[in-house]
Amino acid sequence: MASQALIPPATDTETDIGTTQISLFAVPGMHCAGCIGKIENGLARTPGIASARVNLSAKRVTIQHDPTLSPPDLRAAIAALGFEAEPLADPGVDVAAAENRMLIRALAVAGFAAMNIMLLSVSVWSGAEGGTRQMFHWLSALIALPTVAYAGRPFFRSAWAAVRQGRTNMDVPISIGVALTTGMSVYETLIGGEDAWFDGAVMLLFFLLAGRCLDSLMRGRARAGVAALLKQSAPGAMLLDDSGQSRWVAASALRPGMMMLVAAGERLAADGRVMEGDSGIDIAFLTGESAPVRVRPGDLVQAGALNIDGPIRVVVTAAGPDTVIADIARLMEEAAQGKSRYVRLADRAARYYAPSVHLLSALSFAGWMIAGAGAHQSLLIAVAVLLITCPCALGLAVPAAQIVACGALMKHGVLVKDGSALERLAEVDEALFDKTGTLTLGRPVPRDLAGLAAEDRAVVLALVQGSRHPLSVALRQALEGEGIVPAALTDLREQAGEGMTGRLGDEAVALGRPRSLITLFDLAAEYRRGDRAVLLRFTDALRPDAVETLADLRAMGLKTLIASGDRPEALTEIARQTATTAIGHLRPQDKLALIERLRASGHRVLMVGDGLNDGPALAAGHASMAPASASDASQLAADAVFLGDRLAPVAMAVRAARRTVRVVKQNFALAIGYNIFAVPLAIAGHVTPLVAAVAMSTSSLIVIANALRLKGAAR
Amino acid sequence: MTGLTVLIPIALSLGLLGLAAFFWALGSGQFDDSDGAAARILIDDDE
């Protein structure tokens, strides 16, 4: 699963529609009406673009454009409007969205049917008799049968899949209950009997589908959030052929030996060797290291790397599934298989619940037969037992609690991918942290800007605004955060490897590599104005609340450990500050092995990491979290992604997950308590359709009300 | 009693109409971008 978005799919980004093409871009920076207007109107004015449509929820733009425009052109057009965009792969195959839509349709049908049948049933219960009752039963059957066939499909399918593999899940008793109840009611209607249970069967489907929809909605919402954050590896590259012509080629069509032209600001679409040009590339996704790496002709570069300084020519050495990034994806996929063996709480409950319910129903049938009630009467009672014990509240108990908790967490900047992640998060007893990018911010932060006068700050901001160099980005963020307005400069120019130059009035200003001082361990830039020079130092700062969060986790009974690929010397300071043991020099395989060792000794590990080197460990951990600044692969592998510079969401998520599981267990207890009360009534033969309808609705409302208490779970 | 033969079909067809309207809305993408729909009302077209 993890590799799906990592390796560009075989299909192209574009789909042909007549003479125009449709391309999809993720634009994480949009958040208001102004952004929508700016992008839609701005793009529509760009030559070659027919129309643009923003989807604010998914943070995507769909552009209909002339086929001659390539993805880099479109990205440049969006960048010209002031937004960063990344091309997204094939929009057509969104399995999760299709499933969600199907569930909502089924829910709508079940809701319609439940209301109408209930209307008819109320008349029957209030005393309709003879022909009228008969007609109402027939009408109910007319509505219920197609509804059960349509809205029941998700349950029947899942139950059948489980039974075929010799397992049982919540859907098995549901399917048997619904099918038997419907069948029995049809028989009762045929023979003109007194009671039909169509309302119960359809209402059951309605409540259960509501639970399913909540579950699917939660997964979809978190996934859309993560997808918008994802910076996909390049969908293609500009190729240079022998005659010196350049053309755009999709990543799937790249072959070893081809020559790629990679402009500054573009990502590489394949592994390769630099043939011409001198530039810095950002391989933070691979190493977690924020400083760009200098490359010269002869150096190897990896797919997904961001070219920062100047244009380079790269000859492809490996493409598609042979790239380094694809290798790591495979390693992650293997590591994730352990996670797929996890059995969810509801299914664990169903293991005991389903057989006992069926046994109970069979026993009551046998009991009444022995007591001499006759086959018909005994069967009616057995069906009533099945209906009343149908895990209606159980089906709602888990998703309702989880979606409320996930909603609360999302408001605090934690995107949890699905309910099972929340369950696993609640079980962890050891937290393993990566250093760079996880405990630290993973990007350079200006150490202090005190050496700059207010006017100089405006000049620096103007200089760095147009540059994608990590130090420029750091300065821009810091200065914009202070509310500084950029100065008006002329002659603004960026030179690869040297920095930015410009003129303020008739004074020359520049920001670039420090001339005066070479520092080995520090990142630094030099600001020059006239003949004055100011050195700006940068550091990879610890996240503001890292120390408190680790202490907090220990207070919650979790052991903490730092596992890093860095030199041990670089870890001592951080280990001392956080009072945590740190292990250095770990390669991705070593981290994976460390987790396996901890697991073998009975620990459930929460892995928190960001780099691609943490990917396998994230996939192998019992639960895992990644910051939103993490590499794409890590965000895909992690169970939850947290936004912002603070580390506190990690402790908050664990605490909220534990509360959620507590509420889920309470809900189970409530549902079982309801059964203890209702089952003897059913076995005694006192459950009429009216009693079943009331009991079912009440128990569902109670578990939902209990789940709503989780609204403030994220604190 | 004769009233029922008229009222029940009316009630059912009104319900079905609502269901059909919901399906149409779902199919035509009305629920795809709820945040966007809320924000679009604020866009000034005169700009």
HADDOCK unambig.tbl for C-alpha pairs under 7 A between the chains (distance, minus, plus):
assign (segid A and resid 32 and name CA) (segid B and resid 39 and name CA) 6.29 0.50 0.50
assign (segid A and resid 33 and name CA) (segid B and resid 39 and name CA) 4.76 0.50 0.50
assign (segid A and resid 33 and name CA) (segid B and resid 40 and name CA) 5.63 0.50 0.50
assign (segid A and resid 33 and name CA) (segid B and resid 42 and name CA) 5.97 0.50 0.50
assign (segid A and resid 33 and name CA) (segid B and resid 43 and name CA) 5.67 0.50 0.50
assign (segid A and resid 34 and name CA) (segid B and resid 43 and name CA) 6.52 0.50 0.50
assign (segid A and resid 37 and name CA) (segid B and resid 43 and name CA) 6.23 0.50 0.50
assign (segid A and resid 55 and name CA) (segid B and resid 33 and name CA) 5.65 0.50 0.50
assign (segid A and resid 55 and name CA) (segid B and resid 36 and name CA) 6.11 0.50 0.50
assign (segid A and resid 56 and name CA) (segid B and resid 33 and name CA) 6.27 0.50 0.50
assign (segid A and resid 56 and name CA) (segid B and resid 35 and name CA) 5.84 0.50 0.50
assign (segid A and resid 56 and name CA) (segid B and resid 36 and name CA) 4.63 0.50 0.50
assign (segid A and resid 57 and name CA) (segid B and resid 33 and name CA) 5.29 0.50 0.50
assign (segid A and resid 57 and name CA) (segid B and resid 34 and name CA) 6.59 0.50 0.50
assign (segid A and resid 57 and name CA) (segid B and resid 35 and name CA) 5.26 0.50 0.50
assign (segid A and resid 57 and name CA) (segid B and resid 36 and name CA) 6.30 0.50 0.50
assign (segid A and resid 108 and name CA) (segid B and resid 19 and name CA) 6.93 0.50 0.50
assign (segid A and resid 112 and name CA) (segid B and resid 15 and name CA) 6.81 0.50 0.50
